């Protein structure tokens, strides 16, 4: 369930990004994404977990809202979990929560 083309990218550098994919032209040598955040690991994720995930500004010193990432720098491109999409929407979207299931 990809909502609004939100995508996660794992880069060769080890950095993990989340953003909204602007286009999906597989012939392009770059992936255009906007409203990008870095996915970071944080201690104490709640519910007795040892760690959690958080979002941090990507290139916080830049005024740009969109970036192009070389496809050769991307190791993995995947759909984020519903929880990650919800966190991303709180940061960049209208705060709308994605319902995973109506049956609970």
N, C-alpha and C positions, 0 to 999 in steps of 0.2 A: 504494500500500500504506500505508494509514493505520493505524498501530499504536497502540491505546489512545487514539484521538482526539487525538493530539499535533498541534498546528497552529501555523503561523507567521503572524504578523500584521505587515504593514507599515503603520505609522500615518502620517497626514498630516504629523506632526512630523518624519518621517524615521526615527524609532526603529523597530527591528525587535524583535519579541517572539516567544518560543516558550513554549507552555504546553499543558496538557491541557484540552481543551474540555469544559465541564461539561454543557452542553445544546446542542441543535441546533434550537432553535425559531426558524425564520427570520422569524416574525412579531414577534419581540421586537426592540426598538430597541437592545438591548445584547447583546454576546457575553460570556458568563460563562466565565472560564478560571481554572485553579488551577495552583499550582506554576510561576509565571511567571518567566522569565529574559529578560534583554536579550541580544540577539545583537550582539556587538561585533567589529569588525575589528581584528586584531592583526598586527604585522609578523612576517615569517618564519614561514610556515605549514609549513615542512619540505618535503622533496622538491624543493628549489630554487625554491619558490614565493616570491613577493614578500610575500604576506600570508596570513593564515589567519583563521579565525573562532573566537570563543570565547564562552562564556556568562558573564554577570555577574548578580548578584542584581538583581532588579527592585524598586525602592522598598525597599531594604535596611533602611531605618529604620522600616518598617511591620511589625507583627506579623501582618497578614493573610496568608493563604495563597491566597486567591482574590480575583479582581477582576472587575469588569464594565467592558467597554470599549464605548463608543458605536459603533454600526455606522457612523455618519457620520464617525468619526475613522479608520476603517480604509480604506486604499487597496487593499490586496491581502490576501487570505486564501488560504493555500496549504498543501499537505502538505510537510513538510520532507524532505530527503534521508535516506537510511538512515544515513549518517555523522552527521548532525545529531541524528537520533533516538537513536542510540547515545550521543552525548555528553550529551544530555538525560537519558537513562536512567541514566547514571553519576552525574549530579548529583541527580536526584529519584527515580529508580526503584530497582529491585532490582539494577541494574547489568547486566541481561540485554541481551545483544547481539542485534540483529536480523540474521538471515542474509539477505543479498541474493540469493544464488544458491547452490545446492548443487553446481553445476558449476564453481565457482571464478571 
